[in-house]
Amino acid sequence: MAGMTMVTAGSMTANAVSYLLALVAAAWLGPSGYGEFAALTASQLVLAVPALALQTVVAREVVLGRDAATLRRLETRCAVIVAVLAALLVAPIAAILGTGTGATVAALLTAPLLVLLAGEQGLLQGTGRFGRLSALLAAAGLGKVAPAVAVLALGGGPGAALTASAVGTGAVAAVARVLTGRGTDSDEPRAAVGVAAVLRASQVQLALVVLSSVDVLLARVVLGDEQAGQYALGAVATKVAFWLPAAVGVVLYPKMASPDHSGRAVRAALGVLVGIGAVTVAAAAAVAPLVPAVLGEDYAPVRGLLWAFALSGGCLAVLQGALLSAIARERTRLALVAWAGLAVEVALILTVVSTMQQLIAVAATTAALTAAAAGLLVLRGVAGPSRGFPDVTSGTPE
């Protein structure tokens, strides 16, 4: 509970300033400008999937006795790969989303920096140093958001704000290793952990991240610019419900990776996530009438749908808990459930959706059904004999 409290404080600080950036951008850029900003932010999150995967792999390997020097070499290799991938994707993403090249470059530039940051967070998470992890999470959020808000306050557009955000993230990544320290080192010879381990975890995280972002990305395709901007504002509630309980997975993940504690940790995580999701939906319904008063009548259509956005995010948080347990237990085939849900959602959005109401209905229903399926499979798995844990002696999967 102490660890969860500390991580919650750090992640809530990061999330709170992120939501502040979303609200400020929505108010100062207007629906059309904010639609571009939100779409690029969503694409940035997709490209940063290796960062999420790297953190989980590093934390798991620390629990299983891997030394810090090996894991930091893995961190560097992953950052270089993501940087090259980001450079190759600038033109396609700008063409698909209809965004400016400069703004797209600025958005994708942040991804390799997030990878470097994630490696250090994984070392802290795996060793249970939740106080330092909390501080790093808060610093990362402030470093990414504060420069962007300052630029927007001076009248800058989406591209300038995203560039400032990248600079702030780079500054935090530069000091993260000092905060993290040496980590844990081992004198025992062990096989090196490679990029393949991150790739296996990445496809799990990719399924989750794309599933949580595809509605915002495709909103610019199936809706007009104004409705897409309104939808992006509503999706802030999805992000709140999705990321608010992030500390649950962060703190319980090391126990999920331990053969002795995995089953109990998975059941506890899913139960807490369901409870938090229910509270978040109720809170969204309660504050919905304030949307026009705070952000203006341009966003009035979001008012009656805010609870549905929160429901979608709450279900995705449960799905995230299930998928984290899959990474911890080396059962990444569970991601097939998320990929199937994603395929269904994309097909429905592109064929039947023409209004904001239809879009959030598809997103929320898909999230709920996918989370239920994954949760049931995970609970059935932890009820049986434990299989698939890495052999700590050899460093390779059984």
C-alpha positions in Angstrom: 0.0 0.0 0.0 2.9 2.4 0.7 4.4 1.7 -2.7 1.0 2.1 -4.4 0.4 5.4 -2.6 3.8 6.8 -3.7 3.4 5.6 -7.3 -0.1 6.9 -7.4 1.1 10.4 -6.3 3.7 10.4 -9.0 1.5 9.1 -11.8 -1.4 11.3 -10.7 0.9 14.4 -10.9 2.0 13.3 -14.4 -1.5 12.6 -15.5 -3.0 15.8 -14.0 -0.6 18.0 -15.9 -1.2 15.9 -19.1 -5.0 16.5 -18.7 -4.2 20.2 -18.1 -2.3 20.3 -21.3 -5.3 18.7 -23.1 -7.7 21.2 -21.7 -5.5 24.2 -22.4 -4.9 23.0 -26.0 -8.6 22.4 -26.5 -9.5 25.9 -25.3 -6.7 27.8 -27.0 -6.4 25.9 -30.3 -10.1 25.4 -30.9 -11.8 22.2 -32.1 -9.9 22.1 -35.5 -6.4 22.8 -34.1 -7.0 20.5 -31.1 -8.0 17.7 -33.4 -4.6 17.9 -35.1 -2.8 18.1 -31.7 -4.7 15.1 -30.3 -4.2 13.0 -33.4 -0.4 13.6 -33.3 -0.3 12.9 -29.5 -2.1 9.6 -30.1 0.4 8.6 -32.9 3.2 9.5 -30.6 1.8 7.2 -28.0 1.6 4.4 -30.5 5.3 4.8 -31.5 6.3 4.9 -27.8 5.0 1.4 -27.3 8.5 0.0 -27.1 9.0 2.3 -24.1 6.1 0.7 -22.3 7.3 -2.7 -23.2 10.9 -2.0 -22.2 9.8 -0.9 -18.8 7.9 -4.2 -18.2 10.7 -6.3 -19.5 13.4 -4.5 -17.5 11.3 -4.8 -14.3 10.6 -8.5 -14.9 14.3 -9.2 -15.5 15.4 -7.3 -12.4 13.0 -9.5 -10.4 14.6 -12.6 -11.9 18.1 -11.4 -11.1 19.4 -9.7 -14.3 22.1 -7.1 -13.8 21.6 -3.4 -14.5 24.5 -3.0 -17.0 23.0 -5.6 -19.3 19.5 -4.0 -19.1 20.9 -0.5 -19.8 22.6 -1.8 -23.0 19.2 -3.1 -24.0 17.7 0.3 -23.3 20.1 2.0 -25.6 19.6 -0.4 -28.5 15.8 0.0 -28.2 16.1 3.8 -28.3 18.2 3.7 -31.4 15.7 1.4 -33.2 12.7 3.6 -32.2 14.6 6.8 -33.4 15.1 5.2 -36.9 11.5 4.0 -37.0 10.3 7.5 -36.1 12.3 9.0 -38.9 10.8 6.5 -41.4 7.2 7.1 -40.3 7.1 10.9 -40.4 5.9 11.1 -44.0 3.3 8.3 -43.9 1.7 9.6 -40.6 1.6 13.2 -41.9 -0.1 12.0 -45.1 -2.6 9.7 -43.3 -3.6 12.2 -40.6 -3.4 15.3 -42.8 -1.0 17.0 -40.4 2.0 19.3 -41.0 5.4 17.7 -41.5 7.0 19.9 -38.8 4.3 19.1 -36.2 4.6 15.4 -37.0 8.4 15.4 -36.6 8.0 17.1 -33.3 5.5 14.5 -32.1 7.5 11.5 -33.1 10.8 12.9 -31.8 9.6 12.3 -28.3 9.3 8.5 -28.7 13.0 7.5 -28.5 13.4 9.8 -25.5 10.6 8.0 -23.7 12.4 4.7 -24.3 15.4 5.9 -22.5 13.2 7.1 -19.7 11.3 3.9 -19.5 14.4 1.8 -19.0 15.3 3.7 -15.9 11.7 3.4 -14.6 11.9 -0.3 -15.1 15.0 -0.6 -12.9 13.3 1.3 -10.2 10.1 -0.7 -10.5 11.8 -4.1 -10.5 13.8 -3.2 -7.4 10.8 -1.8 -5.6 12.2 1.7 -5.2 8.8 3.2 -5.5 9.7 6.6 -3.9 12.3 7.3 -6.6 9.9 5.9 -9.3 7.2 8.3 -8.1 9.6 11.3 -8.3 10.7 10.3 -11.8 7.1 9.8 -13.0 6.1 13.2 -11.7 9.2 14.8 -13.3 8.6 13.2 -16.6 5.0 14.5 -16.7 6.0 18.1 -15.7 9.0 18.1 -18.1 6.8 17.0 -21.0 3.8 19.3 -20.3 5.1 22.6 -18.8 7.1 23.7 -21.9 4.2 22.9 -24.2 1.7 24.9 -22.0 4.2 27.9 -22.0 4.4 27.8 -25.8 0.6 27.6 -26.2 0.3 30.6 -23.8 2.5 32.6 -26.1 0.3 31.8 -29.1 2.2 28.8 -30.5 0.4 26.1 -32.6 0.4 22.3 -32.4 3.9 21.9 -33.9 5.6 24.4 -31.6 3.9 22.9 -28.5 4.9 19.4 -29.4 8.5 20.6 -30.0 8.7 22.1 -26.6 7.3 18.9 -25.1 10.1 16.9 -26.8 12.7 19.2 -25.4 11.3 18.9 -21.9 11.2 15.1 -22.1 14.8 15.0 -23.3 15.9 17.1 -20.3 14.2 14.7 -17.9 15.7 11.6 -19.6 19.1 13.2 -19.3 18.9 13.3 -15.5 16.9 10.1 -15.0 20.0 7.9 -14.7 21.4 10.0 -11.9 18.1 9.6 -10.0 18.1 5.9 -10.7 21.7 5.2 -9.7 23.5 2.0 -10.5 20.6 -0.3 -9.9 21.3 -3.9 -9.1 24.4 -5.7 -10.4 25.1 -9.4 -10.4 28.4 -11.3 -10.4 26.7 -14.4 -11.8 27.1 -15.0 -15.6 23.7 -14.9 -17.3 22.6 -14.9 -20.9 22.1 -11.5 -22.4 18.5 -10.3 -22.7 17.8 -9.2 -26.3 15.6 -6.9 -28.3 13.4 -9.9 -29.0 12.1 -10.0 -25.5 11.0 -6.3 -25.9 9.4 -7.1 -29.2 7.3 -9.9 -27.6 6.2 -7.5 -24.9 5.8 -4.7 -27.5 3.1 -6.5 -29.5 1.1 -6.9 -26.3 1.5 -3.2 -25.4 0.9 -2.2 -29.1 -2.4 -3.9 -29.1 -3.5 -2.1 -26.0 -2.2 1.3 -27.0 -3.7 1.2 -30.5 -7.0 -0.1 -29.1 -7.0 2.9 -26.7 -6.1 5.4 -29.5 -7.7 4.2 -32.7 -11.0 6.0 -32.1 -9.2 9.3 -31.8 -7.0 8.7 -34.8 -10.0 7.6 -37.0 -12.2 10.4 -35.8 -10.5 12.7 -38.2 -11.3 10.2 -41.0 -15.0 9.5 -40.3 -16.0 12.8 -38.7 -15.6 16.4 -39.7 -12.8 18.5 -38.1 -15.1 20.1 -35.6 -16.7 16.8 -34.4 -13.2 15.2 -34.3 -12.0 17.9 -32.0 -15.1 17.5 -29.8 -14.5 13.8 -29.7 -10.9 14.3 -28.8 -12.0 16.4 -25.8 -14.3 13.7 -24.7 -11.5 11.2 -25.0 -9.7 13.0 -22.2 -12.1 11.3 -19.9 -11.1 8.0 -21.5 -7.5 8.8 -20.8 -8.3 9.7 -17.2 -10.1 6.5 -16.5 -7.4 4.5 -18.3 -4.3 6.0 -16.6 -5.7 6.9 -13.2 -5.3 3.4 -11.8 -1.9 2.9 -13.4 -0.2 2.6 -10.0 -2.1 -0.7 -9.4 -0.3 -2.5 -12.3 3.1 -0.8 -11.6 3.2 -1.8 -7.9 1.8 -5.3 -8.3 3.7 -6.2 -11.5 6.9 -7.4 -9.7 4.7 -9.9 -7.8 3.0 -10.9 -11.0 6.4 -11.8 -12.3 7.2 -13.9 -9.2 6.1 -17.6 -9.4 5.3 -17.6 -5.7 2.9 -14.6 -5.7 1.6 -14.3 -9.3 -2.0 -15.7 -8.9 -2.8 -13.6 -5.9 -1.4 -10.4 -7.4 -3.3 -10.9 -10.7 -6.6 -11.4 -8.9 -6.0 -8.4 -6.6 -5.1 -6.2 -9.6 -8.2 -7.0 -11.6 -10.5 -6.6 -8.7 -9.1 -3.1 -7.8 -9.2 -2.0 -11.4 -12.9 -2.9 -11.8 -13.7 -1.0 -8.6 -11.8 2.1 -9.7 -13.4 2.0 -13.1 -16.9 2.0 -11.6 -16.1 5.0 -9.5 -14.6 6.9 -12.4 -17.7 6.4 -14.6 -19.9 7.7 -11.8 -17.6 10.7 -11.4 -17.6 11.5 -15.1 -21.4 11.5 -15.1 -21.5 13.9 -12.2 -19.1 16.5 -13.7 -20.4 16.3 -17.2 -22.8 19.3 -16.9 -19.7 21.5 -16.2 -18.1 20.9 -19.7 -19.8 23.8 -21.5 -19.3 26.2 -18.6 -15.5 25.4 -18.4 -14.6 25.0 -22.1 -17.4 26.8 -24.0 -20.5 25.8 -25.9 -18.4 24.4 -28.8 -17.9 21.3 -26.6 -21.5 21.1 -25.4 -22.2 17.9 -27.4 -19.7 16.0 -25.3 -21.7 16.6 -22.1 -24.1 13.7 -22.4 -21.4 11.3 -23.5 -18.7 11.8 -20.9 -19.7 8.7 -18.9 -19.3 6.6 -22.0 -15.8 7.9 -22.6 -15.0 7.1 -18.9 -16.5 3.6 -19.3 -14.3 2.9 -22.3 -11.2 4.0 -20.4 -12.1 2.0 -17.3 -12.5 -1.2 -19.4 -9.2 -0.5 -21.1 -7.6 -0.2 -17.7 -8.9 -3.7 -16.8 -7.6 -5.0 -20.1 -4.2 -3.5 -19.3 -4.0 -5.3 -16.0 -4.7 -8.6 -17.8 -2.1 -8.0 -20.4 0.5 -6.9 -17.9 0.0 -10.3 -16.2 0.6 -11.9 -19.6 3.9 -10.2 -20.0 5.0 -11.0 -16.4 4.1 -14.7 -16.9 5.6 -14.9 -20.5 2.1 -15.7 -21.9 2.0 -13.0 -24.5 -0.4 -14.9 -26.8 -3.2 -13.4 -24.7 -2.6 -10.3 -26.9 -4.5 -12.1 -29.6 -7.7 -11.1 -27.7 -6.8 -7.5 -27.9 -5.8 -7.7 -31.6 -9.2 -9.3 -32.4 -11.0 -6.6 -30.5 -9.0 -3.9 -32.4 -9.8 -5.5 -35.8 -13.5 -5.5 -35.0 -13.5 -1.9 -33.8 -11.6 -0.6 -36.9 -14.0 -2.4 -39.2 -17.1 -1.0 -37.4 -15.7 2.5 -37.3 -14.9 2.6 -41.0 -18.2 1.0 -42.1 -21.0 2.2 -39.9 -19.8 5.2 -37.9 -20.8 8.7 -39.0 -21.5 10.5 -35.8 -19.7 11.1 -32.5 -22.3 9.2 -30.6 -21.9 6.1 -32.8 -18.1 6.3 -32.5 -18.0 6.3 -28.7 -20.6 3.5 -28.6 -18.4 1.3 -30.8 -15.2 2.2 -28.8 -16.8 1.6 -25.4 -18.5 -1.7 -26.4 -15.4 -3.1 -27.9 -13.3 -2.2 -24.9 -15.8 -3.8 -22.5 -16.1 -7.1 -24.4 -12.3 -7.3 -25.0 -11.5 -6.7 -21.3 -14.1 -9.2 -20.2 -12.7 -11.9 -22.4 -9.0 -11.2 -21.5 -9.9 -11.0 -17.8 -11.7 -14.4 -17.8 -8.8 -16.1 -19.6 -6.2 -14.7 -17.2 -8.2 -15.7 -14.1 -8.6 -19.2 -15.5 -4.9 -19.3 -16.2 -3.8 -18.3 -12.7 -6.2 -20.8 -11.1 -4.3 -23.7 -12.7 -0.7 -24.7 -12.4 1.9 -22.0 -13.0 3.6 -22.4 -16.3 5.7 -20.3 -18.6 8.0 -18.6 -16.1 11.6 -18.0 -17.3 14.2 -20.4 -16.0 16.1 -18.1 -13.6 19.2 -20.3 -13.9 19.6 -20.1 -17.7 17.8 -16.8 -18.4 15.7 -18.5 -21.2 12.0 -19.4 -21.2 11.1 -22.9 -20.2 
